Each structure stands twice: as C-alpha cells, then as structure tokens.
Amino acid sequence: METNSTSAHLVEVAEFRTDSRYRLVHFDGHGWEPLGPEEFEPRVHQLFPELDPRDAGKVHWADRPWEWPSWHPGEA
C-alpha cells in the first residue's frame, strides 16, 4: 500500500470494507493497526500529540473520510 504520493502522510487510513468494524490505519514508523472510530483519534494523539487528525496534508484516507463500517455492540 505504499506509494510515493503518500510518503508525506503520517497517518494513512486504508479503504472502507464492510466485512469488519475496523479500518486499517498505518502510522508512520509504527505499521498498520485495525482501529474502530472510538480508537482512531486517541491513537493519533498518542503517537503524534501535535497532529490534528483532520489535517489532510498529514492524514490520508483512501476513500470515504471519517466513515466507519456500521457495527453494534454485541455483534461478532
């Protein structure tokens, strides 16, 4: 998933998939992690305290920015 066009991004969010409640998120220097919507911003701030998660110059969404697959508590 690495391309030269995304090398300036500190955070890269993979494409939207409906078969998981998570989206894969790549953090520069830390690798890929599956994260849910409630985990995304806290993890961004943990790794990059000064980064605004809505900064399109540093956070790249492959598609559907800020959308997460639907999931309800109790679902597998």
N, C-alpha and C positions, 0 to 999 in steps of 0.2 A: 504493500500500500504506500510505499514511499515514492515520492516524486520530487523533482527539483522545485516544482511550484509550491510545495507545502513546507519547504525546509525552514522558512522563517517563522512558521507557526509553532508555538509552544505546546498547543493542545490541538489534537485532531480527533473529531468525532466521526466514526465510521457510518456507513449507510444505515438507514432505517430498515429494520427487519421486524416482521410481525410474529416470528416464532420464539421470541424471547422478550422478557420485560426490560431487558437491559440494552444499552448501546455500548459498543466497544469504543473506548476512549484511549487515545495514545497521548502520553505525557512525555515531552522531550526529556530524554535522559532516564526515563523510568519504564518505558514499554507500554503495552496495551493492558487495559483493565475493563471488565464489564461493570458498568455503573447504571444505577437507576436514577430517576430525576432528583430524588431527595439526596443522593450521594454526590452528584456532579459538582455543584458549586463548592461544598465543603472540601472536596478533594482538590479542586483547582486552587483554593485558598491555602490548603495545607502545603502543597508543593510549590506554589508561586504566590506568596502572600500579597504582592502588589498588583497582581494581574486582575483586570476586570474581565469576567467571563464573557461579557458581551462585546469585547474588543475583537472585531472581525479581522484585524490585522495580526492578531496573535492566536485566535481560536478559530479553527476552520471546521465547518460542518459539511460533510459530504453531500447531504441533502436534508431537507425538512428541519431547518434550525429550530431548536428548542422543542421539538416534538419527540415524544417517547411512546413506545408501544403501550397500548392500554393493558392494564393489569389491575386486579382487585385482590385485596388481602384474602388469603385462603386458597388462591389458585396456585397450582404447582408451577 
